[in-house]
Amino acid sequence: MRGRKPGRDRVVYLSPVLSHALKLYVNQRPDVPDDDHLFVLHKGKEEGRFEMKFLTKRIGRFPLGIWIVLVFLLISGLVMLLFAQALSFFAWDAAFSLGLQEDSRNSTDIVERTIGAMSWGEAGADVLVQGTLIILTLIGILRRRQFGFVTGVTLTTIWIYVTLMVPLQRIGLYNWGVVPDLSRAKYLAPFMVALWGIPGVLSLICLIANRDFFNSGKSD
């Protein structure tokens, strides 16, 4: 675009849809001079950019990507995270008996009791912080508000962070000679990746692909 800035041209990249609409408009304006400030290029950045458009395809009330986020919020968020961590915080022994925690508060091993106490504190923080983020994300999705995108990205980033943190802590126990083997890391890593790592990455991708969804105000 010429003439918008003193002595300087601007190049504005358009999406394929806007580029097609612009070409149709120009065809309807035969009076546009050859030296006009508007140029339509055949190929730009936007046309060459890979987009996962299938994630924005609407299926019923929401796009496919938003449905995927909702499923992960239900399974990884409400069921696995809040149930497991809330039970661990309020009834540690019950969570331990169900296999949701690996450390017994009645163990004679001081390391096991120490890790259990730290995990109990993490469980309480998860219930308060992640529980709030889950609720706000659900409300933001239902009402199509921007804060839902922000809290959703924050939540999924925490999932990815925790997936890396917990196994690395257990590896650290081995590297520092606190435990004799990597059994703790080998036990936890697959669960963390399956329950929060993969859902976190996929949900983050789906949210970013559907970021414009959150700017459309209240749902119908």
Residue pairs with C-beta under 8 A, 6 or more apart in sequence:
1 9
1 10
1 11
1 12
1 37
1 38
2 9
2 10
2 37
3 37
4 10
4 37
13 44
13 45
13 46
14 22
14 44
14 46
15 46
15 47
16 46
16 47
19 40
19 44
19 46
19 47
22 40
23 40
26 32
26 38
26 40
32 38
51 209
52 65
52 205
52 209
54 64
55 63
55 64
55 65
55 68
55 205
55 206
55 209
55 210
56 63
56 64
56 65
56 209
56 210
56 213
57 63
57 64
58 64
59 67
61 219
61 220
62 70
62 141
62 213
63 210
63 213
65 205
65 206
65 207
65 209
65 210
66 141
66 206
66 210
66 213
68 202
68 203
68 206
69 137
69 141
69 152
69 203
69 206
69 207
70 138
70 141
72 199
72 202
72 203
73 134
73 137
73 138
73 203
75 199
76 159
76 195
76 196
76 199
76 200
77 130
77 134
77 155
78 134
80 195
80 196
81 126
81 130
81 134
81 196
82 126
82 127
82 130
82 131
82 134
84 95
84 100
85 122
85 123
85 124
85 126
85 127
85 130
86 123
86 127
86 131
87 94
87 95
87 98
87 100
88 95
88 100
88 101
88 119
88 120
88 123
89 120
89 123
89 124
89 127
92 101
92 105
92 116
92 120
93 105
95 101
96 102
96 103
96 104
96 105
101 116
101 119
102 115
102 184
102 187
102 188
103 112
103 113
103 115
103 116
103 119
104 112
104 113
104 116
105 113
105 116
105 117
107 113
107 116
111 173
111 178
111 179
115 173
129 158
130 155
130 158
133 151
133 152
133 154
133 155
133 158
134 155
136 147
136 148
136 151
137 148
137 151
137 152
137 155
138 148
139 145
139 148
140 146
140 147
140 148
140 149
140 150
140 151
140 152
140 214
141 148
141 152
141 214
142 219
143 217
143 218
143 219
144 213
144 214
144 215
144 216
144 217
144 218
144 219
145 214
145 217
146 214
146 215
148 214
149 207
149 211
149 214
152 203
152 207
153 204
153 207
153 208
156 199
156 200
156 201
156 203
156 204
156 207
157 200
157 204
158 200
159 196
159 197
159 199
159 200
159 203
160 196
160 197
160 200
160 201
160 204
162 192
162 196
163 192
163 193
163 196
163 197
163 200
164 197
166 188
166 192
167 185
167 188
167 189
167 192
170 179
170 182
170 184
170 185
170 188
171 182
171 185
173 179
173 184
174 180
174 181
174 182
174 184
174 185
